[in-house]
Amino acid sequence: MTAVEAAGNTAKTSVHEMGVRARAAGRVLRSLPTAQKVAALHAIAAELRARQVGILAANAQDIAAAQAADLPAHMVDRLRLSAASLESIAADVEAVAALPDPVGETTAEEVQPSGIRVSRRRVPLGVLGVIYESRPNVTVDVAALALMSGNAVILRGGKETIFSNAALEAAIHAALHAQQLPADAVQVIHDPARERMRELLRLDTLVDAIIPRGGAGLHRYCVENATVPVIVGGIGVVHVYLDGTFTQNPADVEKAVQIIRNAKVQKPSACNALDTLLVARAALPALPLIAQDLISHGVDLRADAEALAVLQPAGVQAQLATDADYGTEFLALTASLRVVEGMEEALDFIALHGNHTDVILTRDPVQAERFVQDVDSAAVMVNVSPRFNDGGQLGLGAEVAISTQKLHARGPMGLRELTTTKWVVRGEGQSRA
């Protein structure tokens, strides 16, 4: 059976039936020994490599359809797979397999005055529903993390990924069958109708958590339509604040140029790419070099009037920013620039617009600690690119999403964030007085 035929069969299965199957598969997964989960992940990586030609051919169909539909360039970029990226995806699966298994971790027993012995044990959430746009690598990343953490998962990608996801699901199912594990542990909704997504959002008797990955519209739709708990994340404005102490010698200025370039240019469609550069007035002499570097790499730079007054005499051309250019997640080669007096104004600005990833470039340890303490975002960084706010870069392996909410999980969601705990109480026949 081809991947497309398999997708056709799956499309005929109701979302409710998928939930029933996922719940049954989840009961098998929650008790699997770590060695079996590791073997399954290695089998998936092997299938991805063995099926490279077919997966890339399926992806080419999605790319052609996306281009014919005039999807934005950043959406097409998120959709595209290559031999190198598929190998990277397979390696990420193996990296997850090498991580410590959090399932079964148990706290030390504590004896209460009644004589009961109390501990807590880490267990899978159960069944996850993950809704995402464009990126077919998410299909594999989420499957790997779900399996390793003992969860079943129902995946709903965008209509632009239908052929890629069918091919990837077929590879995952082949690996699970080879390991004598239920293929229903990983299921993809292939019907692109929004009603199928709505059905998943309301499957509260069978699905334990919904994790959306995409733009603000998708997150808002999930929150407003779900009866299943929704873990919101992956959206938010990314700031870099350049302090005057980081521009006092040429070596640091060059580091600032490199960090800011990486933050914006390395992968502009990523949620952890730079959106707004805040520059302290004391750092303004370095601004023309930084801005010209960004522009030379194709960045559409939108600057406030004070910044333009510095840039234009230096021959650097940028647009005048509007209010809408601040607080905007661009996901493209566009960035806004704003001059601030110093730390206090930067903190106030980030408090108004930030919650995802915020960076300070400074040589003052007091300023650095003040920034880390006062900025209330999922990730706060000192003297590094915000692109490091990533599960793989932070030692989690792959990630399901970057959560920007404050309950249960915050920041990149890896294995531990896909588990919860249950109380274990042991006694010798005690009754409560």
C-alpha positions in Angstrom: 0.0 0.0 0.0 1.4 3.4 -0.9 1.5 6.3 1.5 -1.2 8.1 -0.5 -3.5 5.0 -0.4 -2.8 4.7 3.4 -3.8 8.4 3.7 -7.0 7.7 1.9 -7.9 4.9 4.2 -7.1 7.0 7.3 -9.1 9.9 5.9 -12.2 7.6 6.1 -11.6 6.9 9.8 -13.6 9.2 12.1 -11.6 11.4 14.5 -13.5 9.8 17.3 -12.4 6.3 16.2 -8.9 7.6 16.0 -9.2 8.7 19.6 -10.5 5.3 20.7 -7.6 3.6 18.9 -5.1 6.1 20.4 -6.4 5.5 23.9 -5.9 1.7 23.5 -2.4 2.2 22.1 -1.6 4.6 24.9 -2.3 1.9 27.5 0.3 -0.3 25.8 2.9 2.5 25.6 2.6 3.7 29.2 4.0 0.4 30.5 6.7 -0.2 27.8 10.2 -0.7 29.1 12.7 1.9 28.0 14.6 -0.5 25.8 11.5 -1.2 23.7 10.9 2.5 23.2 14.5 3.0 22.2 14.4 0.2 19.7 11.2 1.6 18.2 12.8 5.0 17.7 15.9 3.5 16.1 13.6 1.6 13.8 11.8 4.8 12.8 15.2 6.5 12.0 16.1 3.5 9.8 12.8 3.6 7.9 13.2 7.3 7.3 16.6 6.7 5.7 15.4 3.7 3.7 12.4 5.6 2.3 14.3 8.8 1.5 13.4 8.8 -2.2 9.7 8.3 -1.6 9.5 10.8 1.2 11.2 13.5 -0.9 9.0 12.7 -3.9 6.0 13.2 -1.7 7.4 16.4 -0.4 8.0 17.7 -3.9 4.3 17.2 -4.6 3.5 19.4 -1.6 6.0 22.0 -2.6 4.6 22.2 -6.2 1.0 22.5 -4.8 2.1 25.2 -2.4 3.9 27.2 -5.1 0.9 26.9 -7.4 -1.3 28.2 -4.6 1.0 31.2 -4.2 1.8 30.4 -0.5 4.2 33.0 1.1 7.9 32.2 0.7 8.3 31.5 4.4 5.5 29.0 4.4 7.1 27.2 1.4 10.5 27.3 3.3 8.9 25.6 6.3 7.4 22.9 4.1 10.5 21.9 2.2 12.5 18.7 2.9 15.9 17.7 1.4 18.2 14.7 1.8 20.2 16.7 4.4 17.1 17.8 6.4 15.6 14.2 6.3 18.9 12.9 7.6 18.8 15.6 10.3 15.3 14.5 11.2 16.4 10.8 11.5 19.3 11.9 13.7 17.0 13.9 15.9 14.9 10.7 16.5 18.1 8.9 17.5 19.0 11.8 19.8 15.6 11.4 21.5 16.3 7.7 21.9 19.5 8.5 23.8 17.8 10.8 26.3 17.0 9.6 29.9 13.5 8.2 30.1 11.5 10.2 32.6 8.6 7.7 32.8 8.7 5.8 36.1 10.8 8.3 38.0 9.7 8.1 41.6 10.4 10.5 44.5 11.6 9.1 47.8 8.9 7.9 50.1 7.9 10.1 53.0 6.1 8.6 56.0 3.2 10.7 57.3 2.0 10.7 60.9 -0.7 8.2 60.0 2.0 5.8 59.0 1.2 5.9 55.3 4.1 6.0 52.9 3.7 8.6 50.1 5.7 9.1 46.9 5.0 10.5 43.4 5.7 8.7 40.1 6.2 10.3 36.7 3.7 9.0 34.1 2.7 9.8 30.5 0.0 12.4 29.9 -1.8 9.7 27.8 -3.1 10.9 24.4 -1.8 14.1 22.8 -3.4 16.0 19.9 -0.9 18.1 18.1 -2.1 20.6 15.4 0.5 22.4 13.3 1.2 24.1 10.0 3.6 23.6 7.2 6.6 21.8 8.8 6.6 18.1 8.0 9.5 17.5 10.4 7.1 18.2 13.2 5.3 14.9 12.3 8.5 12.9 13.1 9.7 15.1 16.0 6.4 14.8 17.9 6.0 11.1 17.1 9.5 10.4 18.6 8.9 12.5 21.7 5.4 11.0 22.2 6.6 7.4 21.9 9.7 7.9 24.2 7.5 9.6 26.8 4.9 6.8 26.6 2.1 8.8 24.9 0.0 8.1 21.9 -0.5 11.0 19.5 -3.0 12.2 16.9 -1.4 14.7 14.5 -3.2 17.2 12.3 -0.9 19.0 9.9 -2.0 21.6 7.4 -3.4 20.7 4.0 -0.1 21.8 2.4 1.7 18.8 4.0 -0.7 16.1 3.1 1.6 14.1 0.8 4.7 14.5 3.1 2.8 13.5 6.2 1.3 10.5 4.5 4.8 9.3 3.6 6.2 10.0 7.0 3.3 8.3 8.7 3.8 5.2 6.5 7.5 5.1 7.6 6.6 5.4 11.3 3.9 2.7 11.0 6.3 0.3 9.3 8.8 0.7 12.1 6.1 0.2 14.8 4.8 -2.9 13.0 8.4 -4.3 12.8 8.7 -3.8 16.6 5.3 -5.4 17.2 3.9 -2.1 18.7 0.5 -0.6 17.8 0.6 1.6 14.8 -2.3 3.5 16.3 0.2 5.0 18.7 0.9 7.6 15.9 -2.0 8.7 13.7 -2.3 11.5 11.2 -5.6 13.2 10.3 -5.3 13.4 6.5 -8.7 15.1 5.9 -7.8 18.8 5.6 -11.4 20.0 6.5 -11.4 22.3 9.5 -14.3 20.3 10.9 -11.9 17.4 11.6 -9.7 19.7 13.6 -12.7 21.0 15.6 -13.6 17.3 16.3 -10.1 16.7 17.7 -10.4 19.8 19.9 -13.6 18.5 21.4 -12.5 14.9 22.0 -12.1 15.5 25.8 -13.1 11.9 26.8 -10.2 10.5 24.7 -7.5 13.2 24.3 -5.6 14.6 27.3 -3.9 17.7 25.9 -3.9 19.7 22.7 -0.7 21.3 21.6 -0.9 23.8 18.7 2.1 24.9 16.7 1.5 27.8 14.3 0.5 31.4 14.1 -1.7 33.4 16.5 -4.8 32.6 14.5 -4.4 28.9 15.0 -3.7 29.2 18.7 -6.7 31.5 19.2 -9.0 29.0 17.3 -7.8 26.2 19.5 -8.3 28.0 22.7 -11.8 29.2 21.7 -13.0 25.9 20.3 -11.4 23.2 22.5 -12.9 21.3 25.4 -9.6 19.5 25.7 -6.9 21.5 27.7 -4.7 23.5 25.3 -1.0 24.2 25.9 -0.4 27.5 24.1 3.0 28.4 22.7 5.3 29.0 19.8 4.1 32.6 19.2 5.5 35.8 20.5 7.8 38.6 19.7 11.6 38.1 20.1 13.7 41.0 21.3 17.5 41.6 21.5 18.6 44.5 23.7 22.0 45.9 22.9 23.5 47.6 25.9 26.1 50.3 25.6 28.8 48.2 27.4 28.8 45.7 24.5 30.0 48.2 21.9 33.0 49.7 23.6 35.6 47.8 21.6 35.7 46.6 18.0 35.7 42.9 18.9 32.5 43.2 20.8 30.9 45.2 18.0 31.8 42.4 15.6 30.3 39.9 18.0 27.1 42.0 18.2 26.9 42.0 14.4 27.3 38.2 14.3 24.8 37.5 17.0 22.1 39.8 15.6 22.7 38.5 12.1 22.3 34.9 13.3 19.2 35.9 15.3 17.4 37.3 12.2 19.0 35.7 9.1 19.8 32.0 10.0 16.2 30.9 9.9 13.8 33.9 9.7 10.7 31.8 9.6 11.4 30.3 13.0 9.5 31.4 16.1 12.8 32.1 17.9 14.1 34.5 15.2 14.7 38.2 16.0 11.7 40.5 15.5 12.8 43.8 17.3 16.2 45.1 18.1 16.4 47.5 21.0 19.5 49.7 21.0 20.6 51.8 24.0 21.6 55.3 23.2 25.1 54.6 24.4 25.3 51.9 21.7 24.2 54.1 18.8 27.8 54.5 17.3 27.7 50.8 16.4 24.2 50.9 14.9 25.1 51.7 11.3 27.4 48.7 11.0 24.8 46.4 12.5 22.0 47.8 10.4 24.0 47.7 7.2 24.9 44.0 7.8 21.3 43.1 8.2 20.3 45.0 5.1 23.1 43.3 3.1 21.6 39.9 4.1 18.2 40.9 2.7 16.5 42.2 5.8 13.7 44.8 5.4 14.7 47.0 8.3 12.1 49.4 9.9 13.6 51.9 12.3 12.2 54.7 14.5 13.0 58.3 13.8 15.9 58.5 16.2 17.6 55.5 14.7 17.0 56.9 11.1 18.7 60.1 12.2 21.9 58.0 12.9 21.6 55.7 9.9 20.9 58.0 7.1 24.0 60.3 7.5 26.0 57.0 7.4 24.4 56.1 4.1 22.3 53.3 5.6 18.8 53.2 4.2 15.9 51.9 6.2 12.1 52.5 6.3 10.5 54.6 9.0 8.8 52.2 11.5 5.1 52.4 12.3 3.5 51.4 15.6 2.4 48.2 13.9 6.1 47.2 13.4 6.5 46.7 17.2 4.8 43.8 18.8 4.7 41.9 15.5 6.1 38.4 14.9 7.4 38.8 11.4 8.5 35.2 10.5 10.3 36.6 7.5 13.4 38.8 6.6 11.9 41.8 8.3 12.9 43.4 11.6 12.1 46.5 13.6 14.6 48.7 15.3 14.0 51.1 18.3 16.3 53.3 20.3 15.8 53.3 24.1 17.5 55.3 26.8 18.7 52.3 28.7 17.7 49.3 30.7 14.5 50.7 32.3 13.0 51.6 28.9 14.1 48.3 27.4 12.4 46.4 30.3 9.2 48.4 29.9 9.1 47.8 26.2 9.7 44.0 26.5 7.1 43.8 29.3 4.6 45.3 26.8 5.5 43.2 23.8 7.5 40.1 24.9 6.9 36.6 26.4 8.8 34.3 24.1 12.6 34.8 23.9 14.5 37.9 25.0 18.2 38.6 24.8 20.6 41.1 26.4 24.0 41.9 24.9 26.0 43.4 27.8 29.4 43.3 29.5 27.9 44.5 32.8 27.1 41.5 35.0 24.7 43.6 37.2 22.7 44.6 34.1 22.7 41.0 32.9 21.3 39.8 36.2 18.7 42.6 36.3 17.5 41.6 32.8 17.4 37.9 33.7 15.4 38.7 36.9 13.0 41.2 35.5 12.1 39.8 32.0 9.2 37.4 32.3 9.5 35.4 29.1 9.8 31.7 28.4 13.5 32.1 27.7 15.9 34.9 28.8 19.4 34.9 27.4 22.6 36.8 27.9 25.1 37.4 25.0 23.8 34.6 22.7 21.5 34.4 19.8 17.8 33.7 20.6 17.9 30.9 18.1 19.2 28.8 21.0 15.7 28.6 22.4 15.2 25.2 20.9 14.7 21.8 22.4 17.8 20.3 20.7 20.0 23.2 21.6 18.9 23.1 25.3 19.6 19.4 25.7 16.0 18.2 25.3 16.4 16.4 22.0 13.5 17.3 19.7 10.6 19.4 21.0 6.9 19.4 20.5 6.6 23.1 20.8 7.8 26.1 22.7 5.3 26.9 25.4 4.8 30.6 26.3 2.1 29.9 28.9 2.9 29.4 32.6 1.0 26.3 33.7 2.5 22.8 33.4 5.2 23.6 30.9 7.1 26.7 29.8 9.7 27.0 27.0 10.7 24.1 24.8 8.6 21.0 25.5 10.6 17.8 25.6 10.1 14.4 27.2 9.6 15.6 30.8 7.0 18.2 29.7 5.0 15.4 28.1 4.6 13.7 31.4 2.7 14.3 34.7 2.8 12.7 38.1 0.6 10.5 40.2 0.6 10.0 43.9 1.5 6.5 45.2 0.3 5.7 48.7 1.2 2.5 50.6 0.0 1.4 54.0 -0.5 -1.4 56.4 -4.3 -1.3 56.7 -4.7 2.3 58.1 -8.1 4.0 58.1 -8.5 7.7 58.4 -9.6 8.9 61.8 
